[in-house]
Amino acid sequence: MNFKKRLFLVGLVITVFLLGTSNAYAALPEITAAAAVVMEAKTGKIVFSKNPDEKRAPASTTKIMTGALALEKKGDSLDQIVTASVRAAATGESSIWLEEGEKLSFGNLLYGLLLRSGNDAAVAISEFVGGSEQEFVQMMNAKAQELGAKNTHFMNPNGLPNDDHYTTARDLALIARYALQNPKFAEIVSTKTKEIPWPGHEWDRQLVNTNKLLWRLEGANGVKTGYTNAAGHCLVSSADRDGQQFITVVLGSQDMWSDSTQLLEYAFHNFERVTIFRKGEKVADAPIDQGMEQKVGLLAAQDVDTVLLKGQAKDLEKKVLLKERITAPVQQGDVVGKIKIYLANQEVASDNLVAAQEVHQKTLLRSFIKEFWGIFAAMIKSFA
């Protein structure tokens, strides 16, 4: 073997070794979905997107908002009995076969909504929570605006086709993030199968979750499928591994299972949530003017987290920004500055800094008392 061939082989071996042992990031997934987003659940940071703000029909992923909002408003009434109206019973396509006058608990209707994707259950829930379907839809739109889902507009609680019923991949991720913060919602959408009553029949309803990822993907725990001719195949999915959760949205997909799996695996393989400070953790000390103390401790006001490519945490830079002058008096918890976190000169996180303790304004009397107690304490210590 000549020298050039040996050199080539050595280089090839080194390359393979480096790819296998370093933070060599996977290529971006090639997906079929017309629009997609991957969001880290705790921070809300998006780590992948494709046409994230393109308005599209959401189909039954609409029911994420329906279920979450219903739980927010009536989460303490899961055992309350709901009577199916004529309107609910007449709602077609995907259903749990409600009959007019049928009585089911609110909790069981939620399982019918989110596992079996019952359009009839959606109407029954909306009437129970909002008084009418129309009033509930107004509540859905108000909640969407509150969550920052600015490109979303609902016309019904189930996702049946309507030209004025639309959302985006980014907005659906925001809605799913909100929904998954409700423990009961998270419990329901992670349930694979559920048996609920079917009055007047010899057997109960057997509900099977339409989200196949619950069986196929490690850590999968939600959330909702959707399909209409206008929307195509849609899936909002989530998975949790080692305490880190990602939410994926694919809209108008030719293979929503493969697309979602690729995106979630890409996220878990390449990204990590990094906790920079915990709420109440001391960040720094700062000088204080006219105070009985010369400095005041600065604490993080909230948890400070960000999402980075694996291995980037070591390159973070932290900058404390104070008010021009901190002057006593200062109350414990007063905002006195900010902490900003940078990566390659780009801000990736920030938080307020608050005073760790109260600092009184300096006066002659307070100075005398402090000096006296200092001398007194020293004397006591010398006799001990």
N, C-alpha and C positions, 0 to 999 in steps of 0.2 A: 504494500500500500504506500503510495507516494506521500510526500509531506502535505500537499494541498488537501488530499482526501482526509488525512488524519486531522488536519486543522479544522476542516468542515465538520467532521464527526464530533470532535471535542466541543466545538461551538454549539452544535445541535444538542448535545447532552446538557451543556450548561443552560441553554435556553429552556429546555424542558424542565430542568430542575428548578429554575427561577420561577417559571410559571406555576409550578406545583407548590412552591413554598412561600412565595411572596404574595403581596396583596395585588394579584393580577385580576383585574375586574372583568367579569363576564361581559360579552358584547350585549348591546341592547337587544331585547327580545324582538323578534319579527312576528308581529301579531296580525290577525285578520280584522280585528275590530276597527270600526270607523272612528271611534273615539275611546280613549282610555285614560285612566289615572291610577297611580299607586300612591297612597298616603300613609304615613306613619301615624298610628292612632293617637298617641298621647300628645304629640307636638302639633299634629296637623300638617306637618311638612310633606310636600309632594316630592317624590323621588323619581317619578317617571310620568310623562304625560304625552298624549297624542290627541290633538284637536280637543283640548280639555274644556273649551268654552263654546263649542259648537252646540247649538240648540237642537235637541233630538227628542223624539218620543220615548218615554221611559218604560212603557208597558207596566207590568206588575211590580217593577221595582218601586213604583209609587207607594206600594203598601208598606215600605219601610217608614215613610213619614206617617202614614195612617196609624200603624201600630205604635210607633214611638210617641206620637202626640196623644193618642188615646190613653196610653199608660201614664203619661205625664199628668193628664187631666183627671183620670179616674183609676189610677193605680191601686187605690185602696178599696176598690169595689169589684175585685176579680170574681167574687162569689155571687155578685148581684145578678139576678135573672133578667135577661133581655128577651123581649117578645119580637119575633120577626114580623116586619110589616109586609103589606102587599108589595111595596116597591122593592124591598130587599129580596123577597122570595122570587120576584119576577126577573131579577138580574141574572143574565145568562153567561154563557161561556164557562170559564173555569169556576167551579162552585163547590160548596159542601152540601148542596141539595136542600137548602132551607125551604120549609113550607110556611105559608102564611099562618101566623098565630103560634108557630113553634117556639118553645121556650128553651133557651140555652144560657149558661152562665157567660158573663162577659169574658172571663178567662178562657173558656173553651172556644169562644168565637175568635179570640186572638190566635189560638193555635190553628184554627181553621183558616184564618187570614194568612198567616205567615208560613205555615207548612204546606197546606193544600192550595194556597193562593186563591181562596174563595172570594170571588167578586161580590157574591151575596153577603158574605160575612163582613166585607168592607162597608157595605151600605148599612147593615144592621148596626155595626159599631159606630159609624158616623152619626146615625140618628140617635143612638144612645148617649153619645158624648156631646154632640153639638146641638141636639134638639131637632135638627134636620140635616140632610146631606149637604144642602147649600151652605148652611151656617158652619158646618164642620170644614168644608172646603175653604171657606174664608179664613178659618183658623189655621189651616195647613199653609196657606199663602203667607199669612202673617208670620208664622214660625219660620218659613223659608227665608223671609227677609231678615228676621232676627238672627238667623244663623249665618248670614252673609251669602246665601244662595240667591244671588241677584238675578240670575238668568233662568229662574224656575217659575213656572206658573201652572197651577193645578186647576182642573175643571171637575174632577171627581176623585173619590178616595181609592179607586181600584186600578186606574191606568187604562181603562177602555179608551179606544181611539177618539181623539178630539184635536182639531188643528190648533187650539189654544192651550193644549195640555203638553208641556214640554219641560225639559231640564237639560243639564249638561253633565259631563262626567265629573267635573270638579264639584259642582253643586251636589251631586248624588253622594260623593265621598264625604262632603261636609255633613249631609243629612245622616248618612250611615254612622259617622263618628259620633254625632249627637245621640243617635238611637242606641248605640252600643254602650253608652255610658249609663244606661238604665239597666240594672242587673236583671230584671224580669225579662226585658226585651232580649238581652244577650242569652238568657237561659232558653227562651222559646226558640230563637233562630238557630241555636246549636243542637236542638232536639231532632233526632233522626226520625223517630216514629212516635205517634201518640194516638191513644184511643179516647174518643169523646162520645158522649151519648148520642143516640139517634132515636128519639121518641117515636113510638109507633112501628118500629121495625124489630125483627127478631135478633138483630145483631147491632153492635155499636159501630160508629164511624171509625174506620182505620185510616189515619192520616200518615202519609209518608212524605217527608220533606223533599221538595223538588230540587234541592241543592245537592247534586251528586258529589260535590267536593268534600262534603262531610265524611264520605266513605273513602275518598280517593287520595286526599292530601293531608300530609302530616300537620297537625295543629289546626286544621280548618274548623272554624266555629261560627260561621254565618256567611251571607245573611239572606239574599233573596234573588230569585230568578225572575225573568220577564220575557214575554214574547207576544208580539202582534205583527201583522204584515207590515205595518208602518214602521215599527221600531226595530224589527229584526230580533235576533237573539241577544238578550241582555243579561248580565249577571253582576251583581254587587256581592263580593266575597270578602272574607276576612280569615286570618289565621294568626295564631299566637304560638311563638316558640321562645322558650326561656324568658318569658315575661315581656317580650316585644311583639307588638301586634301591628300588622299592616292591613290596610283596606284597599281592595282593588275594584275598579269599576270598568267594565267593558260594555260598550253599546254598539249595536249593529254588527255583531260578530258572526263570522262563519263557523267558528268553533270556540264557543265561550269557555268550555272546560279547558282546552289546551291553552288558549290565550291567558286565562286567569292563573292557571298553574305556572306558566312560564313567568308571568309578572311577579307572582308571589315568591317563587324560587329566586328570581333575580334580586328582589328586594332583600330577602333574608341572606343571600350569599354575599351581597356587596355592601349593605348598609347596617349601621348600628346606631342606636340611640345613646347619646353620651350625656350623663348628668354632670353638669359643670359645678353647680352649687345647689344645695338643699335650702328650702325656706328656713330662715333663721340662722344660717351658717355665716360665720364671720368672714368678711371679705377683706377688710382693711381697717386701719385707724385713720382718723382725719383730725387735723388741728381745729380748735374751736376758739373763737375770740370772746373775751369778756366772760369766760366761764369759770366756774369753781374747779373744773378739771381742764387740763391742757389739751385733751383730745377726747374724741368720742369714737366708739366702735361702730363700724358700718356692717349691717347684716343684709343678706339677700331677702327681698320682700316675698319672693315666691321661689318655687323650684325653678332652676334654669337648666333646660334641656335643649339639645339640638340633635339633629340626625346628620351623620357624616359617613363618607366612604370609610370602610374599615381601615384603620391605620392612620387616619388623619388627626385624631385627637391630640397627638403629641405636638402638632403644629399650631394649635390654637394660641392666640394672644389675647390677653385680658387688659382692658383699660378702664380705670376708675375715673369718672367725670363728676366733679363736685360742683355745687353752687359756688359762685365767685368767692363768697365768704360764708362760713358757718358761724353764726353768732348766737350766743346764749341769750335767752333761755331756749333749750331744746327739749321737747317731750319725747319719751320713749315711743318709737314707731313713726316719728316724723320722717318724711321723705327728704333726704339731704343730698342725693346724688343718683347716679346711674352707674351700672357696670355694663360694659359692652364687650362682646366677644367677637374676635375677628379670625378669619382664616384667609390667608393670602390677600390681606387688606380688604376683604369683603366681610361685612357684618353678618354673623350667623345667629346671634342671640343677644338679648339685652334684658335688663331687669332694673327696677328701682332699688336703691339702697336706703335703708332706714336706720335711724339712730338706735343703738343697742340699749341705751339707758338715758334717763333724764339727766340733763346738765343744767343746774341753776345759774342764773346770772350772778356774776361776781359783785359782792358789796363788801363794805368795810366790816359790817357785823358778821356776815357769813365767813369772811376771811379770818376774823379774830377767833370765831368759834372753831373753825377747822384747825387753826394753828394751836389753840388751847388743847383740843382733844388729841392732837398729834403728840404734844408734849406729855400730856397725861398718860396716854397709852405707852409711851416710851418709858416713863417712870415705873408704871405697873410691870412692864416687861423686865425692867432691870432688877426689881425686887423678887421676881418669880424664881 
